[in-house]
């Protein structure tokens, strides 16, 4: 049960097979929420009930009203399949289509927020990885949107967490000490970040279900193999889901990720994910031997250049 103003994001998982799995992110606050779907996979959902559910449904209907977004789910699925198949030609075409569609969705999301500054759903739209911003707003963009919202709209757990993160941003800045944590590895053994002191560590956030993460993994593997004998290692934190440990382990094996892996298998509720204010994956922090953050979110060629600068 939620008290008024205690609203938060709830994730519903439908199905137990990766091919048929459907995730539904909804905003939950005090009161009854109804969820109606045209099929068993919840591909066409209508929300009702309390104020938050109705407003989220109105937002989704607003997005669906754009002719350019009529085939958005098909565009997104085609892009995902192209990445899975590693079809470079298809990736180029579908990624371009998805980028254009996502750009339209973001513009429309900002328009909706401007017209509904008193809605707590604004915070949910900003944060949820499946909404137009995909959890990828900059700190400046978050602050600008939060400043537009009324005190009532900011009176919920999502907005409170974002404000806390913005106010404590210095904790995760380059040059600061990386917050320590302990989480269990694949065998259930507790592993702490502090135990890697004396080494350069790439703290890597990923998940078996994350296609961009899987595409980035070969770059991390290359970096690890090139510098593992030069006082460098990787510590991966997975956002895999409850009851899905076998998919986490399979991805580690399939992608040849031969370093230390930890997770509490709580999806976006992972304690380390919250500690490091991770809103999208893949994400990473390069940490020095003394525990200081040296760089953030360096991928592909940028990762190679950063490590080459250190070790060469």
RANORJO-V270346 format. One record per residue. N is the residue number from 1. RES is the residue in three letters. SS is DSSP state (h for helix, s for strand, l for the rest). PSI is psi in whole degrees, -180 to 180 (NA if undefined). OMEGA is omega in whole degrees, 0 to 359 (* if undefined). Layout:
N,RES,SS,PSI,OMEGA / N,RES,SS,PSI,OMEGA
This chain:
1,UNK,l,139,178 / 2,UNK,l,138,171 / 3,UNK,l,161,177 / 4,UNK,l,127,181 / 5,UNK,l,-1,179 / 6,UNK,l,10,187 / 7,UNK,l,147,181 / 8,UNK,s,176,180 / 9,UNK,s,133,177 / 10,UNK,s,136,180 / 11,UNK,s,122,176 / 12,UNK,s,131,180 / 13,UNK,s,121,181 / 14,UNK,s,124,180 / 15,UNK,l,161,181 / 16,UNK,l,11,177 / 17,UNK,l,139,186 / 18,UNK,l,-34,182 / 19,UNK,l,-33,183 / 20,UNK,l,-2,187 / 21,UNK,l,139,177 / 22,UNK,s,130,177 / 23,UNK,s,137,178 / 24,UNK,s,115,178 / 25,UNK,s,125,179 / 26,UNK,s,157,176 / 27,UNK,s,124,184 / 28,UNK,s,127,175 / 29,UNK,l,-173,182 / 30,UNK,l,134,177 / 31,UNK,l,173,182 / 32,UNK,l,141,175 / 33,UNK,s,134,176 / 34,UNK,s,140,180 / 35,UNK,s,116,179 / 36,UNK,s,140,181 / 37,UNK,s,150,179 / 38,UNK,l,-14,181 / 39,UNK,l,173,185 / 40,UNK,l,-15,181 / 41,UNK,l,3,178 / 42,UNK,l,41,179 / 43,UNK,l,-19,177 / 44,UNK,l,91,188 / 45,UNK,s,139,172 / 46,UNK,s,126,180 / 47,UNK,s,149,177 / 48,UNK,s,-177,179 / 49,UNK,s,-118,186 / 50,UNK,l,173,186 / 51,UNK,h,-45,182 / 52,UNK,h,-44,180 / 53,UNK,h,-42,180 / 54,UNK,h,-41,180 / 55,UNK,h,-38,177 / 56,UNK,h,-39,178 / 57,UNK,h,-40,177 / 58,UNK,h,-39,178 / 59,UNK,h,-46,180 / 60,UNK,h,-37,177 / 61,UNK,h,-36,177 / 62,UNK,h,-44,177 / 63,UNK,h,-43,182 / 64,UNK,h,-17,182 / 65,UNK,l,-14,181 / 66,UNK,l,122,180 / 67,UNK,h,-33,182 / 68,UNK,h,-15,183 / 69,UNK,h,11,183 / 70,UNK,l,-34,182 / 71,UNK,l,29,186 / 72,UNK,h,-45,181 / 73,UNK,h,-38,178 / 74,UNK,h,-41,178 / 75,UNK,h,-45,181 / 76,UNK,h,-42,180 / 77,UNK,h,-40,178 / 78,UNK,h,-40,178 / 79,UNK,h,-40,179 / 80,UNK,h,-43,180 / 81,UNK,h,-37,179 / 82,UNK,h,-39,178 / 83,UNK,h,-41,179 / 84,UNK,h,-41,181 / 85,UNK,h,-9,182 / 86,UNK,l,40,179 / 87,UNK,l,101,187 / 88,UNK,h,-39,180 / 89,UNK,h,-45,180 / 90,UNK,h,-35,179 / 91,UNK,h,-43,181 / 92,UNK,h,-43,181 / 93,UNK,h,-51,185 / 94,UNK,h,-35,179 / 95,UNK,h,-35,177 / 96,UNK,h,-43,178 / 97,UNK,h,-43,181 / 98,UNK,h,-38,179 / 99,UNK,h,-43,180 / 100,UNK,h,-43,180 / 101,UNK,h,-42,180 / 102,UNK,h,-34,178 / 103,UNK,h,-41,178 / 104,UNK,h,-43,180 / 105,UNK,h,-40,181 / 106,UNK,h,-41,178 / 107,UNK,h,-43,181 / 108,UNK,h,-35,178 / 109,UNK,h,-42,178 / 110,UNK,h,-39,178 / 111,UNK,h,-43,181 / 112,UNK,h,-44,180 / 113,UNK,h,-40,179 / 114,UNK,h,-34,182 / 115,UNK,h,-11,183 / 116,UNK,l,56,183 / 117,UNK,l,-13,181 / 118,UNK,l,11,182 / 119,UNK,l,128,177 / 120,UNK,l,-19,180 / 121,UNK,h,-22,178 / 122,UNK,h,-43,180 / 123,UNK,h,-41,178 / 124,UNK,h,-45,180 / 125,UNK,h,-39,180 / 126,UNK,h,-35,191 / 127,UNK,h,-38,189 / 128,UNK,l,132,181 / 129,UNK,l,-16,180 / 130,UNK,l,-4,177 / 131,UNK,l,172,189 / 132,UNK,l,-34,181 / 133,UNK,l,-16,177 / 134,UNK,l,23,181 / 135,UNK,l,17,186 / 136,UNK,l,22,177 / 137,UNK,l,144,174 / 138,UNK,l,165,179 / 139,UNK,h,-38,180 / 140,UNK,h,-41,179 / 141,UNK,h,-42,178 / 142,UNK,h,-47,182 / 143,UNK,h,-41,181 / 144,UNK,h,-42,180 / 145,UNK,h,-43,179 / 146,UNK,h,-35,179 / 147,UNK,h,-27,179 / 148,UNK,h,-25,185 / 149,UNK,l,148,178 / 150,UNK,l,162,176 / 151,UNK,l,-37,178 / 152,UNK,l,-44,182 / 153,UNK,l,-26,180 / 154,UNK,l,-1,183 / 155,UNK,l,68,177 / 156,UNK,l,165,186 / 157,UNK,h,-37,183 / 158,UNK,h,-51,180 / 159,UNK,h,-39,179 / 160,UNK,h,-42,179 / 161,UNK,h,-40,180 / 162,UNK,h,-42,178 / 163,UNK,h,-40,178 / 164,UNK,h,-45,181 / 165,UNK,h,-41,179 / 166,UNK,h,-41,181 / 167,UNK,h,-21,181 / 168,UNK,l,23,183 / 169,UNK,h,-33,183 / 170,UNK,h,-26,181 / 171,UNK,h,-27,184 / 172,UNK,h,16,179 / 173,UNK,l,156,174 / 174,UNK,l,133,182 / 175,UNK,l,-14,178 / 176,UNK,l,161,177 / 177,UNK,s,130,179 / 178,UNK,l,127,180 / 179,UNK,l,132,180 / 180,UNK,l,156,177 / 181,UNK,l,164,174 / 182,UNK,s,131,178 / 183,UNK,s,157,186 / 184,UNK,s,144,177 / 185,UNK,s,-168,185 / 186,UNK,l,-20,179 / 187,UNK,l,4,180 / 188,UNK,l,8,181 / 189,UNK,l,130,179 / 190,UNK,s,134,178 / 191,UNK,s,131,178 / 192,UNK,s,150,175 / 193,UNK,h,-37,182 / 194,UNK,h,-26,181 / 195,UNK,h,-11,180 / 196,UNK,h,7,178 / 197,UNK,l,140,183 / 198,UNK,l,-11,179 / 199,UNK,l,156,167 / 200,UNK,s,130,185 / 201,UNK,s,130,170 / 202,UNK,s,107,177 / 203,UNK,s,108,191 / 204,UNK,s,126,178 / 205,UNK,s,127,185 / 206,UNK,s,-176,174 / 207,UNK,l,151,180 / 208,UNK,l,-30,183 / 209,UNK,l,-6,186 / 210,UNK,l,106,182 / 211,UNK,h,-45,177 / 212,UNK,h,-33,177 / 213,UNK,h,-44,182 / 214,UNK,h,-32,177 / 215,UNK,h,-31,180 / 216,UNK,h,-22,184 / 217,UNK,h,-41,178 / 218,UNK,h,-33,177 / 219,UNK,h,-38,178 / 220,UNK,h,-41,177 / 221,UNK,h,-45,179 / 222,UNK,h,-46,180 / 223,UNK,h,-43,181 / 224,UNK,h,-47,181 / 225,UNK,h,-32,183 / 226,UNK,h,-33,188 / 227,UNK,h,4,183 / 228,UNK,l,-23,178 / 229,UNK,l,7,181 / 230,UNK,l,38,175 / 231,UNK,l,32,180 / 232,UNK,s,142,174 / 233,UNK,s,176,179 / 234,UNK,s,139,172 / 235,UNK,s,112,184 / 236,UNK,s,134,175 / 237,UNK,s,120,184 / 238,UNK,s,141,174 / 239,UNK,l,27,179 / 240,UNK,l,164,194 / 241,UNK,l,160,176 / 242,UNK,l,134,179 / 243,UNK,l,5,183 / 244,UNK,l,30,183 / 245,UNK,h,-36,182 / 246,UNK,h,-33,178 / 247,UNK,h,-37,176 / 248,UNK,h,-50,182 / 249,UNK,h,-39,180 / 250,UNK,h,-41,179 / 251,UNK,h,-39,177 / 252,UNK,h,-45,180 / 253,UNK,h,-48,184 / 254,UNK,h,-35,183 / 255,UNK,l,3,176 / 256,UNK,l,48,181 / 257,UNK,l,89,193 / 258,UNK,l,28,178 / 259,UNK,l,-168,183 / 260,UNK,s,135,180 / 261,UNK,s,137,177 / 262,UNK,s,157,175 / 263,UNK,l,151,170 / 264,UNK,l,6,178 / 265,UNK,l,48,178 / 266,UNK,l,20,173 / 267,UNK,h,-135,180 / 268,UNK,h,-9,176 / 269,UNK,h,4,178 / 270,UNK,l,130,185 / 271,UNK,h,-37,181 / 272,UNK,h,-35,177 / 273,UNK,h,-43,178 / 274,UNK,h,-42,181 / 275,UNK,h,-38,183 / 276,UNK,l,10,174 / 277,UNK,l,46,180 / 278,UNK,l,122,180 / 279,UNK,l,-9,179 / 280,UNK,l,147,177 / 281,UNK,l,150,5 / 282,UNK,l,153,175 / 283,UNK,s,154,179 / 284,UNK,s,164,175 / 285,UNK,s,129,173 / 286,UNK,s,121,187 / 287,UNK,s,134,182 / 288,UNK,l,172,181 / 289,UNK,l,-25,180 / 290,UNK,l,5,178 / 291,UNK,l,7,181 / 292,UNK,s,139,176 / 293,UNK,s,122,182 / 294,UNK,s,-31,182 / 295,UNK,s,161,180 / 296,UNK,s,142,174 / 297,UNK,l,52,175 / 298,UNK,l,122,186 / 299,UNK,l,163,177 / 300,UNK,l,-129,181 / 301,UNK,h,-32,180 / 302,UNK,h,-37,177 / 303,UNK,h,-45,180 / 304,UNK,h,-43,181 / 305,UNK,h,-41,181 / 306,UNK,h,-43,180 / 307,UNK,h,-36,178 / 308,UNK,h,-37,179 / 309,UNK,h,-35,181 / 310,UNK,h,-48,191 / 311,UNK,h,-15,181 / 312,UNK,l,NA,*
